[in-house]
Amino acid sequence: MTKSDLKARIKQRIAAQGPMTVADYMATCLGDPQAGYYTTRQVFGREGDFTTAPEVSQMFGELIGAFCLQAWERMGSPGSFQLVELGPGRGTLMSDLLRTAALRPAFLEAAELTLVEMSPKLRKQQAKKLEKSGLQPRFAEGLDQIESGPLIVVANEFFDALPIHQFVKTASGWLERLVGLDDAANLGFGLGTARLSDDDLPRSAALAPDGSILETQPAANAIAEEIGTRIAKDGGCALFVDYGYLQPAPGDTLQALYKHSYDDVFARPGEADLTTHVNFEALAAAATRAGAIAFPPLDQGEFLLRLGLLERAGALGTGKSHLQQEGIRDAVERLAAPNQMGQLFKVLALSNTPAPLSPFDEPSGR
Ligand code: SAH
């Protein structure tokens, strides 16, 4: 058994120590230092397993750049602030964002860029991608390594990669779902003894039939709370884009993606991407508990259209060939159409103040 045979190592670990939580399984598959998905794979783009919004079109990062410029002005255009991206992938979003931000040189001069990235391989790609941006990124493992001061945080498809726990409804309550070995020594699901507390049960859980699954995301919520705390203390904004839902309800959202197709979650540990849908209500609640203001989340399509996606597409297409214009139209569809990324993806904004934050609606309860 080599270190690169992650499936064999997971089985060996279960045989020795017993079944593991779904969260442990996810964290191992994605982050194992020798064979984890993000540590070893070429994950994005056509040769990878999935295409994210910044990889669909430069317009995505540019519009988020426009959002950041407005957010910075709303903060009073501080002469120094922390610009932070969580899980920057290939660095495409930040590179497009900074190109737009360069329209306001004072923004770039004020920005201290930190990328929170666990994968050494991706860190190298990100540094290379940002060489021309004029900003030298620092790398961090977590938010505790970000210097104090006002901050703007962006994250696209970051929270969906963080480990979740699953619980299954049984006659004796919601029991934690575990990953163990079946009689043929294959990976399979089983039940543990840990129970979901009543506080974690959404109202819809009461009517759910036995066998239903509920998910909790303590790792994601802890990060939202940490960001909420920082923003409440030092001022600033955060923008989280991810696929997810606004009202928690029973459902199994754990999925594996391999070469742009859905895959069995046990088939290729470390080779397939594992993701889940993000509970935005829980993210907003965690940040609010920490003292931040959460704006009502927007669908990605609505968010991009309000920021001027169509105008940007028109400008980008001017003077281009027919084929290029076709490509831009396709990208607008993919990013914003309700049956593509437009509705499944949500955007949550946090800030220290409830003052208007374009393009979001006012926070409720004002
Ligand atoms: N934002 C990029 C990439 C999304 S993939 C895009 O939209 O294209 C998720 C990213 O988060 C990868 O860069 C991955 O390495 C990083 N990541 C996942 N879990 C992480 C963790 N616990 N800490 C830091 N980075 C993490």
Residues whose N, C-alpha, C, O or C-beta is under 5 A from the ligand:
A	BS01	SAH	Y38 T52 P54 L86 G87 P88 G89 V116 E117 M118 S119 L122 E141 N156 E157 F158 A161
